Amino acid sequence: LIHGFGMGLAFWARQLDEIAKHRRVLAFDLPGMGCSDRPKFTGSTPKEAEEYFVGAIHDWQAGMGIQQMVLVGHAFGAYLAAVYALKYPKSVTQLLMSSPSGLEKYSRYEDHGDA
């Protein structure tokens, strides 16, 4: 479970028991949020920030010894989960996004310039 920006794993507190009835549940705090450490971020671009957080998710997955996972994210966490799933598709069996931030919604009727 990946929380949104400025939140922490406690965001999921009310859902954990219910989800745990059906699956093993793991949640963690993104760097600089919740009860995590406050490492200094030295990047200066949105892409560097994205890589920083996606790298933190990857380090957490490797550190936990998880080969594959269902990845659930909320808001900014949903955005990061989507980026992670695209970067590491063999690691993510399912992706669930709740109120994803930073993802544009398109209608199938819109012209996206690819015609």
WOMOWO-V155171 format. One line per field, one symbol per residue. ss: DSSP state (H for helix, E for strand, L for the rest). phi: phi as a letter, one per 30 degrees, with the letter a starting at -180 (. if undefined). psi: psi as a letter, one per 30 degrees, with the letter a starting at -180 (. if undefined). A space follows every 10 residues. Layout:
BEGIN
ss->???
phi->???
psi->???
END
This chain:
BEGIN
ss->LELLLLLLHH HHHHHHHHHH LLLLLLLELL LLLLLLLLLL LLLLLHHHHH HHHHHHHHHH HHHHLLLLEE EEEELHHHHH HHHHHHHLHH HEEEEEEELL LLLLLLLLLL LLLLL
phi->.cdddicadd ededcedddd dcadbbbbcd eibhcddcdd ccdbbeddde dddddddddd edddiddbad cbbbhedded dddddddbdd dcdbbbbchd cicdccddcd dcicd
psi->kjllkgalff efeffeeeef fflkkkllkl kglbgllilk kflgleeeee eeeeeeeeee eeefgkellk kklkbeeeee eeeeeeeiff fjekkkkkhk lgkkkkkffk jggg.
END
